[in-house]
Amino acid sequence: MVYARDLSISWAEDDRNWLWPSLQETSGVVIDAAELINECWLEVHGKFKTTKLSPGTLSEVVFVVKLKSSADGWDVPVNVSLTLPW
């Protein structure tokens, strides 16, 4: 699993734009989540070693986004791409 702190997120080091609240997953594990508070665009990059995957097993890529009621700007298309290694 790749968590938010392991990703390269645009302007993530700027506390004017991002908060890093701790959340408890259903498994009980506490993780840092990235909370966008002020930004006009979002860009996220990450890497995962495919050698950690089990051969012959179907894997899934999930990008979880939670929106607060005050969120706006999500009425336009969102582009997501996955680049597989050669």
PyMOL Python script that loads the backbone (N, CA, C, O; Angstrom):
from pymol import cmd

cmd.read_pdbstr("""\
ATOM      1  N   MET A   1       0.840  -1.167   0.000  1.00  0.00           N
ATOM      2  CA  MET A   1       0.000   0.000   0.000  1.00  0.00           C
ATOM      3  C   MET A   1       0.890   1.236   0.000  1.00  0.00           C
ATOM      4  O   MET A   1       1.947   1.253   0.630  1.00  0.00           O
ATOM      5  N   VAL A   2       0.459   2.254  -0.700  1.00  0.00           N
ATOM      6  CA  VAL A   2       1.183   3.523  -0.745  1.00  0.00           C
ATOM      7  C   VAL A   2       0.311   4.564  -0.039  1.00  0.00           C
ATOM      8  O   VAL A   2      -0.837   4.787  -0.423  1.00  0.00           O
ATOM      9  N   TYR A   3       0.863   5.192   0.984  1.00  0.00           N
ATOM     10  CA  TYR A   3       0.128   6.191   1.752  1.00  0.00           C
ATOM     11  C   TYR A   3       0.473   7.599   1.276  1.00  0.00           C
ATOM     12  O   TYR A   3       1.441   7.794   0.540  1.00  0.00           O
ATOM     13  N   ALA A   4      -0.320   8.570   1.698  1.00  0.00           N
ATOM     14  CA  ALA A   4      -0.162   9.955   1.247  1.00  0.00           C
ATOM     15  C   ALA A   4       1.249  10.492   1.480  1.00  0.00           C
ATOM     16  O   ALA A   4       1.782  11.191   0.618  1.00  0.00           O
ATOM     17  N   ARG A   5       1.861  10.188   2.609  1.00  0.00           N
ATOM     18  CA  ARG A   5       3.209  10.695   2.899  1.00  0.00           C
ATOM     19  C   ARG A   5       4.257  10.118   1.949  1.00  0.00           C
ATOM     20  O   ARG A   5       5.343  10.681   1.810  1.00  0.00           O
ATOM     21  N   ASP A   6       3.938   8.997   1.295  1.00  0.00           N
ATOM     22  CA  ASP A   6       4.867   8.368   0.356  1.00  0.00           C
ATOM     23  C   ASP A   6       4.726   8.919  -1.058  1.00  0.00           C
ATOM     24  O   ASP A   6       5.499   8.558  -1.945  1.00  0.00           O
ATOM     25  N   LEU A   7       3.752   9.784  -1.270  1.00  0.00           N
ATOM     26  CA  LEU A   7       3.493  10.345  -2.592  1.00  0.00           C
ATOM     27  C   LEU A   7       4.148  11.708  -2.746  1.00  0.00           C
ATOM     28  O   LEU A   7       4.460  12.382  -1.763  1.00  0.00           O
ATOM     29  N   SER A   8       4.348  12.095  -3.976  1.00  0.00           N
ATOM     30  CA  SER A   8       4.785  13.452  -4.284  1.00  0.00           C
ATOM     31  C   SER A   8       3.522  14.236  -4.630  1.00  0.00           C
ATOM     32  O   SER A   8       2.909  14.006  -5.672  1.00  0.00           O
ATOM     33  N   ILE A   9       3.135  15.165  -3.750  1.00  0.00           N
ATOM     34  CA  ILE A   9       1.898  15.926  -3.910  1.00  0.00           C
ATOM     35  C   ILE A   9       2.258  17.396  -4.101  1.00  0.00           C
ATOM     36  O   ILE A   9       3.065  17.949  -3.355  1.00  0.00           O
ATOM     37  N   SER A  10       1.653  18.020  -5.107  1.00  0.00           N
ATOM     38  CA  SER A  10       1.960  19.422  -5.391  1.00  0.00           C
ATOM     39  C   SER A  10       1.762  20.301  -4.157  1.00  0.00           C
ATOM     40  O   SER A  10       0.703  20.275  -3.529  1.00  0.00           O
ATOM     41  N   TRP A  11       2.781  21.069  -3.821  1.00  0.00           N
ATOM     42  CA  TRP A  11       2.768  22.033  -2.720  1.00  0.00           C
ATOM     43  C   TRP A  11       2.488  21.405  -1.350  1.00  0.00           C
ATOM     44  O   TRP A  11       2.059  22.114  -0.439  1.00  0.00           O
ATOM     45  N   ALA A  12       2.714  20.117  -1.180  1.00  0.00           N
ATOM     46  CA  ALA A  12       2.388  19.434   0.077  1.00  0.00           C
ATOM     47  C   ALA A  12       3.180  19.959   1.267  1.00  0.00           C
ATOM     48  O   ALA A  12       2.733  19.839   2.408  1.00  0.00           O
ATOM     49  N   GLU A  13       4.342  20.536   1.018  1.00  0.00           N
ATOM     50  CA  GLU A  13       5.162  21.049   2.119  1.00  0.00           C
ATOM     51  C   GLU A  13       4.711  22.431   2.591  1.00  0.00           C
ATOM     52  O   GLU A  13       5.236  22.950   3.576  1.00  0.00           O
ATOM     53  N   ASP A  14       3.750  23.026   1.900  1.00  0.00           N
ATOM     54  CA  ASP A  14       3.274  24.375   2.223  1.00  0.00           C
ATOM     55  C   ASP A  14       2.039  24.283   3.119  1.00  0.00           C
ATOM     56  O   ASP A  14       0.967  23.886   2.663  1.00  0.00           O
ATOM     57  N   ASP A  15       2.189  24.649   4.389  1.00  0.00           N
ATOM     58  CA  ASP A  15       1.071  24.510   5.327  1.00  0.00           C
ATOM     59  C   ASP A  15      -0.044  25.532   5.098  1.00  0.00           C
ATOM     60  O   ASP A  15      -1.054  25.504   5.800  1.00  0.00           O
ATOM     61  N   ARG A  16       0.123  26.426   4.135  1.00  0.00           N
ATOM     62  CA  ARG A  16      -0.984  27.314   3.748  1.00  0.00           C
ATOM     63  C   ARG A  16      -1.975  26.572   2.856  1.00  0.00           C
ATOM     64  O   ARG A  16      -3.134  26.972   2.741  1.00  0.00           O
ATOM     65  N   ASN A  17      -1.522  25.496   2.230  1.00  0.00           N
ATOM     66  CA  ASN A  17      -2.356  24.754   1.288  1.00  0.00           C
ATOM     67  C   ASN A  17      -2.776  23.375   1.778  1.00  0.00           C
ATOM     68  O   ASN A  17      -3.771  22.829   1.303  1.00  0.00           O
ATOM     69  N   TRP A  18      -2.030  22.807   2.721  1.00  0.00           N
ATOM     70  CA  TRP A  18      -2.265  21.424   3.124  1.00  0.00           C
ATOM     71  C   TRP A  18      -2.251  21.258   4.631  1.00  0.00           C
ATOM     72  O   TRP A  18      -1.508  21.934   5.342  1.00  0.00           O
ATOM     73  N   LEU A  19      -3.085  20.346   5.105  1.00  0.00           N
ATOM     74  CA  LEU A  19      -3.040  19.851   6.479  1.00  0.00           C
ATOM     75  C   LEU A  19      -2.716  18.367   6.400  1.00  0.00           C
ATOM     76  O   LEU A  19      -2.977  17.725   5.382  1.00  0.00           O
ATOM     77  N   TRP A  20      -2.151  17.824   7.465  1.00  0.00           N
ATOM     78  CA  TRP A  20      -1.819  16.402   7.520  1.00  0.00           C
ATOM     79  C   TRP A  20      -2.453  15.772   8.762  1.00  0.00           C
ATOM     80  O   TRP A  20      -1.749  15.432   9.713  1.00  0.00           O
ATOM     81  N   PRO A  21      -3.788  15.616   8.756  1.00  0.00           N
ATOM     82  CA  PRO A  21      -4.438  15.003   9.918  1.00  0.00           C
ATOM     83  C   PRO A  21      -4.154  13.501   9.984  1.00  0.00           C
ATOM     84  O   PRO A  21      -3.970  12.847   8.958  1.00  0.00           O
ATOM     85  N   SER A  22      -4.122  12.973  11.190  1.00  0.00           N
ATOM     86  CA  SER A  22      -3.968  11.530  11.383  1.00  0.00           C
ATOM     87  C   SER A  22      -5.354  10.896  11.395  1.00  0.00           C
ATOM     88  O   SER A  22      -6.265  11.383  12.064  1.00  0.00           O
ATOM     89  N   LEU A  23      -5.502   9.813  10.655  1.00  0.00           N
ATOM     90  CA  LEU A  23      -6.766   9.085  10.581  1.00  0.00           C
ATOM     91  C   LEU A  23      -6.534   7.632  10.948  1.00  0.00           C
ATOM     92  O   LEU A  23      -5.476   7.071  10.664  1.00  0.00           O
ATOM     93  N   GLN A  24      -7.524   7.028  11.579  1.00  0.00           N
ATOM     94  CA  GLN A  24      -7.418   5.609  11.912  1.00  0.00           C
ATOM     95  C   GLN A  24      -8.186   4.803  10.875  1.00  0.00           C
ATOM     96  O   GLN A  24      -9.378   5.022  10.658  1.00  0.00           O
ATOM     97  N   GLU A  25      -7.488   3.867  10.238  1.00  0.00           N
ATOM     98  CA  GLU A  25      -8.130   2.998   9.263  1.00  0.00           C
ATOM     99  C   GLU A  25      -8.974   1.955   9.986  1.00  0.00           C
ATOM    100  O   GLU A  25      -8.853   1.779  11.198  1.00  0.00           O
ATOM    101  N   THR A  26      -9.825   1.270   9.239  1.00  0.00           N
ATOM    102  CA  THR A  26     -10.666   0.232   9.842  1.00  0.00           C
ATOM    103  C   THR A  26      -9.829  -0.888  10.447  1.00  0.00           C
ATOM    104  O   THR A  26     -10.290  -1.595  11.344  1.00  0.00           O
ATOM    105  N   SER A  27      -8.598  -1.054   9.960  1.00  0.00           N
ATOM    106  CA  SER A  27      -7.696  -2.072  10.502  1.00  0.00           C
ATOM    107  C   SER A  27      -7.090  -1.644  11.835  1.00  0.00           C
ATOM    108  O   SER A  27      -6.449  -2.444  12.515  1.00  0.00           O
ATOM    109  N   GLY A  28      -7.296  -0.370  12.210  1.00  0.00           N
ATOM    110  CA  GLY A  28      -6.722   0.149  13.444  1.00  0.00           C
ATOM    111  C   GLY A  28      -5.422   0.903  13.235  1.00  0.00           C
ATOM    112  O   GLY A  28      -4.938   1.570  14.150  1.00  0.00           O
ATOM    113  N   VAL A  29      -4.851   0.805  12.042  1.00  0.00           N
ATOM    114  CA  VAL A  29      -3.604   1.502  11.728  1.00  0.00           C
ATOM    115  C   VAL A  29      -3.883   3.001  11.615  1.00  0.00           C
ATOM    116  O   VAL A  29      -4.861   3.408  10.987  1.00  0.00           O
ATOM    117  N   VAL A  30      -3.024   3.818  12.222  1.00  0.00           N
ATOM    118  CA  VAL A  30      -3.156   5.271  12.131  1.00  0.00           C
ATOM    119  C   VAL A  30      -2.238   5.761  11.018  1.00  0.00           C
ATOM    120  O   VAL A  30      -1.046   5.452  11.002  1.00  0.00           O
ATOM    121  N   ILE A  31      -2.803   6.529  10.087  1.00  0.00           N
ATOM    122  CA  ILE A  31      -2.035   7.045   8.953  1.00  0.00           C
ATOM    123  C   ILE A  31      -2.201   8.558   8.867  1.00  0.00           C
ATOM    124  O   ILE A  31      -3.161   9.119   9.396  1.00  0.00           O
ATOM    125  N   ASP A  32      -1.258   9.208   8.197  1.00  0.00           N
ATOM    126  CA  ASP A  32      -1.390  10.629   7.884  1.00  0.00           C
ATOM    127  C   ASP A  32      -2.129  10.750   6.559  1.00  0.00           C
ATOM    128  O   ASP A  32      -1.785  10.085   5.582  1.00  0.00           O
ATOM    129  N   ALA A  33      -3.134  11.594   6.535  1.00  0.00           N
ATOM    130  CA  ALA A  33      -3.871  11.866   5.304  1.00  0.00           C
ATOM    131  C   ALA A  33      -3.505  13.265   4.829  1.00  0.00           C
ATOM    132  O   ALA A  33      -3.169  14.132   5.636  1.00  0.00           O
ATOM    133  N   ALA A  34      -3.569  13.480   3.538  1.00  0.00           N
ATOM    134  CA  ALA A  34      -3.312  14.807   2.982  1.00  0.00           C
ATOM    135  C   ALA A  34      -4.652  15.510   2.802  1.00  0.00           C
ATOM    136  O   ALA A  34      -5.534  15.005   2.108  1.00  0.00           O
ATOM    137  N   GLU A  35      -4.803  16.676   3.428  1.00  0.00           N
ATOM    138  CA  GLU A  35      -6.045  17.440   3.307  1.00  0.00           C
ATOM    139  C   GLU A  35      -5.748  18.768   2.617  1.00  0.00           C
ATOM    140  O   GLU A  35      -5.057  19.628   3.162  1.00  0.00           O
ATOM    141  N   LEU A  36      -6.278  18.912   1.425  1.00  0.00           N
ATOM    142  CA  LEU A  36      -6.095  20.126   0.640  1.00  0.00           C
ATOM    143  C   LEU A  36      -7.002  21.218   1.200  1.00  0.00           C
ATOM    144  O   LEU A  36      -8.215  21.029   1.290  1.00  0.00           O
ATOM    145  N   ILE A  37      -6.422  22.362   1.576  1.00  0.00           N
ATOM    146  CA  ILE A  37      -7.241  23.435   2.137  1.00  0.00           C
ATOM    147  C   ILE A  37      -7.294  24.667   1.245  1.00  0.00           C
ATOM    148  O   ILE A  37      -8.210  25.480   1.373  1.00  0.00           O
ATOM    149  N   ASN A  38      -6.324  24.820   0.342  1.00  0.00           N
ATOM    150  CA  ASN A  38      -6.324  26.009  -0.504  1.00  0.00           C
ATOM    151  C   ASN A  38      -5.401  25.781  -1.693  1.00  0.00           C
ATOM    152  O   ASN A  38      -4.185  25.936  -1.580  1.00  0.00           O
ATOM    153  N   GLU A  39      -5.964  25.422  -2.805  1.00  0.00           N
ATOM    154  CA  GLU A  39      -5.152  25.203  -4.004  1.00  0.00           C
ATOM    155  C   GLU A  39      -6.072  25.207  -5.209  1.00  0.00           C
ATOM    156  O   GLU A  39      -7.244  24.847  -5.108  1.00  0.00           O
ATOM    157  N   CYS A  40      -5.537  25.616  -6.348  1.00  0.00           N
ATOM    158  CA  CYS A  40      -6.368  25.659  -7.552  1.00  0.00           C
ATOM    159  C   CYS A  40      -6.153  24.437  -8.439  1.00  0.00           C
ATOM    160  O   CYS A  40      -6.909  24.231  -9.388  1.00  0.00           O
ATOM    161  N   TRP A  41      -5.142  23.626  -8.153  1.00  0.00           N
ATOM    162  CA  TRP A  41      -4.934  22.396  -8.909  1.00  0.00           C
ATOM    163  C   TRP A  41      -4.239  21.376  -8.025  1.00  0.00           C
ATOM    164  O   TRP A  41      -3.609  21.722  -7.025  1.00  0.00           O
ATOM    165  N   LEU A  42      -4.363  20.134  -8.406  1.00  0.00           N
ATOM    166  CA  LEU A  42      -3.812  19.032  -7.624  1.00  0.00           C
ATOM    167  C   LEU A  42      -3.048  18.110  -8.552  1.00  0.00           C
ATOM    168  O   LEU A  42      -3.562  17.684  -9.586  1.00  0.00           O
ATOM    169  N   GLU A  43      -1.831  17.809  -8.179  1.00  0.00           N
ATOM    170  CA  GLU A  43      -1.024  16.865  -8.949  1.00  0.00           C
ATOM    171  C   GLU A  43      -0.348  15.920  -7.967  1.00  0.00           C
ATOM    172  O   GLU A  43       0.295  16.353  -7.011  1.00  0.00           O
ATOM    173  N   VAL A  44      -0.502  14.630  -8.215  1.00  0.00           N
ATOM    174  CA  VAL A  44       0.036  13.608  -7.318  1.00  0.00           C
ATOM    175  C   VAL A  44       0.809  12.590  -8.143  1.00  0.00           C
ATOM    176  O   VAL A  44       0.329  12.125  -9.177  1.00  0.00           O
ATOM    177  N   HIS A  45       2.009  12.246  -7.681  1.00  0.00           N
ATOM    178  CA  HIS A  45       2.820  11.213  -8.321  1.00  0.00           C
ATOM    179  C   HIS A  45       3.258  10.225  -7.249  1.00  0.00           C
ATOM    180  O   HIS A  45       3.498  10.603  -6.102  1.00  0.00           O
ATOM    181  N   GLY A  46       3.358   8.968  -7.631  1.00  0.00           N
ATOM    182  CA  GLY A  46       3.831   7.962  -6.694  1.00  0.00           C
ATOM    183  C   GLY A  46       4.413   6.775  -7.429  1.00  0.00           C
ATOM    184  O   GLY A  46       4.186   6.593  -8.626  1.00  0.00           O
ATOM    185  N   LYS A  47       5.164   5.972  -6.701  1.00  0.00           N
ATOM    186  CA  LYS A  47       5.756   4.760  -7.271  1.00  0.00           C
ATOM    187  C   LYS A  47       5.513   3.600  -6.320  1.00  0.00           C
ATOM    188  O   LYS A  47       5.431   3.770  -5.104  1.00  0.00           O
ATOM    189  N   PHE A  48       5.403   2.426  -6.904  1.00  0.00           N
ATOM    190  CA  PHE A  48       5.215   1.205  -6.137  1.00  0.00           C
ATOM    191  C   PHE A  48       6.013   0.109  -6.819  1.00  0.00           C
ATOM    192  O   PHE A  48       5.906  -0.069  -8.033  1.00  0.00           O
ATOM    193  N   LYS A  49       6.805  -0.622  -6.064  1.00  0.00           N
ATOM    194  CA  LYS A  49       7.608  -1.699  -6.645  1.00  0.00           C
ATOM    195  C   LYS A  49       6.703  -2.881  -6.980  1.00  0.00           C
ATOM    196  O   LYS A  49       6.117  -3.502  -6.094  1.00  0.00           O
ATOM    197  N   THR A  50       6.600  -3.178  -8.262  1.00  0.00           N
ATOM    198  CA  THR A  50       5.731  -4.272  -8.687  1.00  0.00           C
ATOM    199  C   THR A  50       6.250  -5.630  -8.228  1.00  0.00           C
ATOM    200  O   THR A  50       5.515  -6.617  -8.274  1.00  0.00           O
ATOM    201  N   THR A  51       7.495  -5.695  -7.790  1.00  0.00           N
ATOM    202  CA  THR A  51       8.029  -6.959  -7.268  1.00  0.00           C
ATOM    203  C   THR A  51       7.343  -7.347  -5.959  1.00  0.00           C
ATOM    204  O   THR A  51       7.434  -8.497  -5.530  1.00  0.00           O
ATOM    205  N   LYS A  52       6.655  -6.394  -5.323  1.00  0.00           N
ATOM    206  CA  LYS A  52       5.914  -6.684  -4.092  1.00  0.00           C
ATOM    207  C   LYS A  52       4.578  -7.376  -4.379  1.00  0.00           C
ATOM    208  O   LYS A  52       3.926  -7.874  -3.462  1.00  0.00           O
ATOM    209  N   LEU A  53       4.175  -7.407  -5.650  1.00  0.00           N
ATOM    210  CA  LEU A  53       2.911  -8.033  -6.026  1.00  0.00           C
ATOM    211  C   LEU A  53       3.105  -9.533  -6.223  1.00  0.00           C
ATOM    212  O   LEU A  53       4.186  -9.980  -6.607  1.00  0.00           O
ATOM    213  N   SER A  54       2.067 -10.298  -5.961  1.00  0.00           N
ATOM    214  CA  SER A  54       2.123 -11.749  -6.143  1.00  0.00           C
ATOM    215  C   SER A  54       1.790 -12.097  -7.587  1.00  0.00           C
ATOM    216  O   SER A  54       0.759 -11.665  -8.103  1.00  0.00           O
ATOM    217  N   PRO A  55       2.653 -12.878  -8.248  1.00  0.00           N
ATOM    218  CA  PRO A  55       2.371 -13.289  -9.629  1.00  0.00           C
ATOM    219  C   PRO A  55       1.066 -14.082  -9.705  1.00  0.00           C
ATOM    220  O   PRO A  55       0.756 -14.875  -8.815  1.00  0.00           O
ATOM    221  N   GLY A  56       0.315 -13.859 -10.767  1.00  0.00           N
ATOM    222  CA  GLY A  56      -0.927 -14.595 -10.974  1.00  0.00           C
ATOM    223  C   GLY A  56      -2.085 -14.110 -10.120  1.00  0.00           C
ATOM    224  O   GLY A  56      -3.147 -14.731 -10.107  1.00  0.00           O
ATOM    225  N   THR A  57      -1.894 -13.013  -9.412  1.00  0.00           N
ATOM    226  CA  THR A  57      -2.942 -12.467  -8.551  1.00  0.00           C
ATOM    227  C   THR A  57      -3.436 -11.149  -9.139  1.00  0.00           C
ATOM    228  O   THR A  57      -2.635 -10.304  -9.538  1.00  0.00           O
ATOM    229  N   LEU A  58      -4.741 -10.979  -9.191  1.00  0.00           N
ATOM    230  CA  LEU A  58      -5.323  -9.743  -9.687  1.00  0.00           C
ATOM    231  C   LEU A  58      -5.106  -8.638  -8.656  1.00  0.00           C
ATOM    232  O   LEU A  58      -5.451  -8.805  -7.486  1.00  0.00           O
ATOM    233  N   SER A  59      -4.540  -7.520  -9.081  1.00  0.00           N
ATOM    234  CA  SER A  59      -4.278  -6.389  -8.187  1.00  0.00           C
ATOM    235  C   SER A  59      -5.161  -5.219  -8.590  1.00  0.00           C
ATOM    236  O   SER A  59      -5.657  -5.158  -9.714  1.00  0.00           O
ATOM    237  N   GLU A  60      -5.350  -4.298  -7.665  1.00  0.00           N
ATOM    238  CA  GLU A  60      -6.232  -3.163  -7.894  1.00  0.00           C
ATOM    239  C   GLU A  60      -5.517  -1.878  -7.483  1.00  0.00           C
ATOM    240  O   GLU A  60      -4.813  -1.846  -6.473  1.00  0.00           O
ATOM    241  N   VAL A  61      -5.701  -0.823  -8.270  1.00  0.00           N
ATOM    242  CA  VAL A  61      -5.182   0.496  -7.929  1.00  0.00           C
ATOM    243  C   VAL A  61      -6.378   1.362  -7.554  1.00  0.00           C
ATOM    244  O   VAL A  61      -7.326   1.497  -8.328  1.00  0.00           O
ATOM    245  N   VAL A  62      -6.326   1.948  -6.359  1.00  0.00           N
ATOM    246  CA  VAL A  62      -7.431   2.766  -5.862  1.00  0.00           C
ATOM    247  C   VAL A  62      -6.870   4.100  -5.397  1.00  0.00           C
ATOM    248  O   VAL A  62      -5.886   4.139  -4.657  1.00  0.00           O
ATOM    249  N   PHE A  63      -7.481   5.177  -5.820  1.00  0.00           N
ATOM    250  CA  PHE A  63      -7.115   6.518  -5.377  1.00  0.00           C
ATOM    251  C   PHE A  63      -8.311   7.040  -4.596  1.00  0.00           C
ATOM    252  O   PHE A  63      -9.358   7.319  -5.180  1.00  0.00           O
ATOM    253  N   VAL A  64      -8.167   7.175  -3.285  1.00  0.00           N
ATOM    254  CA  VAL A  64      -9.287   7.552  -2.426  1.00  0.00           C
ATOM    255  C   VAL A  64      -9.312   9.062  -2.250  1.00  0.00           C
ATOM    256  O   VAL A  64      -8.323   9.662  -1.827  1.00  0.00           O
ATOM    257  N   VAL A  65     -10.448   9.675  -2.576  1.00  0.00           N
ATOM    258  CA  VAL A  65     -10.657  11.109  -2.402  1.00  0.00           C
ATOM    259  C   VAL A  65     -11.920  11.288  -1.581  1.00  0.00           C
ATOM    260  O   VAL A  65     -12.979  10.772  -1.936  1.00  0.00           O
ATOM    261  N   LYS A  66     -11.807  12.018  -0.489  1.00  0.00           N
ATOM    262  CA  LYS A  66     -12.972  12.340   0.336  1.00  0.00           C
ATOM    263  C   LYS A  66     -13.219  13.833   0.209  1.00  0.00           C
ATOM    264  O   LYS A  66     -12.291  14.631   0.341  1.00  0.00           O
ATOM    265  N   LEU A  67     -14.451  14.215  -0.043  1.00  0.00           N
ATOM    266  CA  LEU A  67     -14.796  15.625  -0.210  1.00  0.00           C
ATOM    267  C   LEU A  67     -15.631  16.115   0.965  1.00  0.00           C
ATOM    268  O   LEU A  67     -16.560  15.440   1.407  1.00  0.00           O
ATOM    269  N   LYS A  68     -15.290  17.292   1.460  1.00  0.00           N
ATOM    270  CA  LYS A  68     -16.112  17.939   2.474  1.00  0.00           C
ATOM    271  C   LYS A  68     -17.250  18.656   1.765  1.00  0.00           C
ATOM    272  O   LYS A  68     -17.173  18.901   0.561  1.00  0.00           O
ATOM    273  N   SER A  69     -18.293  18.991   2.487  1.00  0.00           N
ATOM    274  CA  SER A  69     -19.444  19.655   1.865  1.00  0.00           C
ATOM    275  C   SER A  69     -19.065  21.004   1.257  1.00  0.00           C
ATOM    276  O   SER A  69     -19.732  21.473   0.334  1.00  0.00           O
ATOM    277  N   SER A  70     -18.003  21.630   1.761  1.00  0.00           N
ATOM    278  CA  SER A  70     -17.578  22.932   1.240  1.00  0.00           C
ATOM    279  C   SER A  70     -16.661  22.815   0.021  1.00  0.00           C
ATOM    280  O   SER A  70     -16.248  23.834  -0.532  1.00  0.00           O
ATOM    281  N   ALA A  71     -16.338  21.596  -0.408  1.00  0.00           N
ATOM    282  CA  ALA A  71     -15.431  21.397  -1.542  1.00  0.00           C
ATOM    283  C   ALA A  71     -16.068  21.905  -2.828  1.00  0.00           C
ATOM    284  O   ALA A  71     -17.256  21.702  -3.074  1.00  0.00           O
ATOM    285  N   ASP A  72     -15.256  22.566  -3.640  1.00  0.00           N
ATOM    286  CA  ASP A  72     -15.755  22.999  -4.941  1.00  0.00           C
ATOM    287  C   ASP A  72     -14.679  22.773  -5.993  1.00  0.00           C
ATOM    288  O   ASP A  72     -13.519  22.529  -5.662  1.00  0.00           O
ATOM    289  N   GLY A  73     -15.066  22.854  -7.255  1.00  0.00           N
ATOM    290  CA  GLY A  73     -14.129  22.655  -8.345  1.00  0.00           C
ATOM    291  C   GLY A  73     -14.043  21.225  -8.836  1.00  0.00           C
ATOM    292  O   GLY A  73     -13.300  20.940  -9.775  1.00  0.00           O
ATOM    293  N   TRP A  74     -14.785  20.324  -8.220  1.00  0.00           N
ATOM    294  CA  TRP A  74     -14.748  18.918  -8.633  1.00  0.00           C
ATOM    295  C   TRP A  74     -15.824  18.609  -9.667  1.00  0.00           C
ATOM    296  O   TRP A  74     -16.098  17.444  -9.956  1.00  0.00           O
ATOM    297  N   ASP A  75     -16.430  19.652 -10.223  1.00  0.00           N
ATOM    298  CA  ASP A  75     -17.457  19.448 -11.238  1.00  0.00           C
ATOM    299  C   ASP A  75     -16.858  19.385 -12.643  1.00  0.00           C
ATOM    300  O   ASP A  75     -17.588  19.239 -13.624  1.00  0.00           O
ATOM    301  N   VAL A  76     -15.543  19.493 -12.741  1.00  0.00           N
ATOM    302  CA  VAL A  76     -14.855  19.370 -14.027  1.00  0.00           C
ATOM    303  C   VAL A  76     -14.183  17.998 -14.076  1.00  0.00           C
ATOM    304  O   VAL A  76     -13.983  17.375 -13.033  1.00  0.00           O
ATOM    305  N   PRO A  77     -13.835  17.521 -15.268  1.00  0.00           N
ATOM    306  CA  PRO A  77     -13.217  16.193 -15.364  1.00  0.00           C
ATOM    307  C   PRO A  77     -11.922  16.079 -14.557  1.00  0.00           C
ATOM    308  O   PRO A  77     -11.143  17.027 -14.461  1.00  0.00           O
ATOM    309  N   VAL A  78     -11.718  14.913 -13.990  1.00  0.00           N
ATOM    310  CA  VAL A  78     -10.490  14.590 -13.269  1.00  0.00           C
ATOM    311  C   VAL A  78      -9.768  13.525 -14.082  1.00  0.00           C
ATOM    312  O   VAL A  78     -10.354  12.498 -14.424  1.00  0.00           O
ATOM    313  N   ASN A  79      -8.508  13.765 -14.390  1.00  0.00           N
ATOM    314  CA  ASN A  79      -7.721  12.822 -15.178  1.00  0.00           C
ATOM    315  C   ASN A  79      -6.805  12.018 -14.270  1.00  0.00           C
ATOM    316  O   ASN A  79      -6.073  12.580 -13.455  1.00  0.00           O
ATOM    317  N   VAL A  80      -6.850  10.709 -14.416  1.00  0.00           N
ATOM    318  CA  VAL A  80      -5.995   9.803 -13.655  1.00  0.00           C
ATOM    319  C   VAL A  80      -5.311   8.883 -14.654  1.00  0.00           C
ATOM    320  O   VAL A  80      -5.953   8.366 -15.568  1.00  0.00           O
ATOM    321  N   SER A  81      -4.008   8.678 -14.480  1.00  0.00           N
ATOM    322  CA  SER A  81      -3.318   7.750 -15.372  1.00  0.00           C
ATOM    323  C   SER A  81      -2.417   6.834 -14.555  1.00  0.00           C
ATOM    324  O   SER A  81      -1.909   7.213 -13.499  1.00  0.00           O
ATOM    325  N   LEU A  82      -2.234   5.648 -15.054  1.00  0.00           N
ATOM    326  CA  LEU A  82      -1.360   4.653 -14.440  1.00  0.00           C
ATOM    327  C   LEU A  82      -0.340   4.248 -15.490  1.00  0.00           C
ATOM    328  O   LEU A  82      -0.700   3.809 -16.582  1.00  0.00           O
ATOM    329  N   THR A  83       0.924   4.398 -15.155  1.00  0.00           N
ATOM    330  CA  THR A  83       1.991   4.027 -16.075  1.00  0.00           C
ATOM    331  C   THR A  83       2.647   2.759 -15.566  1.00  0.00           C
ATOM    332  O   THR A  83       3.186   2.732 -14.459  1.00  0.00           O
ATOM    333  N   LEU A  84       2.603   1.721 -16.360  1.00  0.00           N
ATOM    334  CA  LEU A  84       3.209   0.447 -15.978  1.00  0.00           C
ATOM    335  C   LEU A  84       4.657   0.393 -16.430  1.00  0.00           C
ATOM    336  O   LEU A  84       5.014   0.997 -17.441  1.00  0.00           O
ATOM    337  N   PRO A  85       5.497  -0.326 -15.691  1.00  0.00           N
ATOM    338  CA  PRO A  85       6.906  -0.431 -16.090  1.00  0.00           C
ATOM    339  C   PRO A  85       7.037  -1.224 -17.386  1.00  0.00           C
ATOM    340  O   PRO A  85       6.161  -2.012 -17.744  1.00  0.00           O
ATOM    341  N   TRP A  86       8.131  -1.001 -18.065  1.00  0.00           N
ATOM    342  CA  TRP A  86       8.378  -1.704 -19.331  1.00  0.00           C
ATOM    343  C   TRP A  86       8.824  -3.099 -19.084  1.00  0.00           C
ATOM    344  O   TRP A  86       9.079  -3.843 -20.031  1.00  0.00           O
TER     345      TRP A  86
END
""", "prot")
cmd.dss("prot")
cmd.show_as("cartoon", "prot")
cmd.util.cbc("prot")
cmd.orient("prot")
